Amino acid sequence: MALEKRIRVEIFLPVRTDTTDYRAVTEWLSEELALARGGSTLTTPFTGLYVSPTAHVEVTRDQIQILFCDLDLDVANPIQYEKLNAYLAGVRRLLMELLDEEDVWIIYHEITRIL
């Protein structure tokens, strides 16, 4: 049995119906990852709960989608690690600016695919 190690990047995106910016940004980023990295997947919306760090008193319900893609790289390699972190930090800054969000979560973790 052959195995392939990859890094899965997950970007948690709010779903908003009150503005077209969210849909445009989500579609752009999905296509960007698909073209640049070979594919991407966008989950169906689900409900997320959070408490704002500024309000601290109220639980907010949000519709969230996760956009994820698998990257063929090794984060144990310092050069690849730095490039990945710089790229994801730039994506996070851009999303926070374009979407005017308090926070945007981007995570990554190692996965192993059975071939």
Long-range contacts (C-beta under 8 A, 24 or more apart in sequence): 1-114, 1-115, 2-114, 2-115, 3-112, 3-113, 3-114, 3-115, 4-72, 4-112, 4-113, 4-115, 5-74, 5-110, 5-111, 5-112, 5-113, 6-70, 6-71, 6-72, 6-73, 6-110, 6-111, 6-112, 6-113, 7-70, 7-71, 7-73, 7-75, 7-84, 7-108, 7-109, 7-110, 7-111, 8-68, 8-69, 8-70, 8-71, 8-108, 8-109, 8-110, 8-111, 9-33, 9-68, 9-69, 9-70, 9-71, 9-84, 9-88, 9-106, 9-107, 9-108, 10-66, 10-67, 10-68, 10-105, 10-106, 10-107, 10-108, 11-66, 11-67, 11-68, 11-91, 11-95, 11-104, 11-105, 11-106, 12-48, 12-64, 12-65, 12-66, 12-104, 12-105, 12-106, 12-107, 13-64, 13-65, 13-66, 13-67, 13-95, 13-104, 14-62, 14-63, 14-64, 14-99, 14-101, 15-45, 15-62, 15-63, 15-64, 15-65, 16-63, 21-98, 21-99, 22-99, 25-95, 25-98, 25-99, 26-65, 26-67, 29-67, 29-91, 29-95, 30-67, 33-67, 33-69, 34-69, 37-69, 37-70, 37-71, 38-69, 39-69, 39-70, 40-67, 40-68, 40-69, 41-67, 41-68, 41-69, 42-66, 42-67, 43-67, 43-68, 52-102, 53-102, 54-102, 70-111, 70-113, 71-108, 75-108, 75-110, 84-108
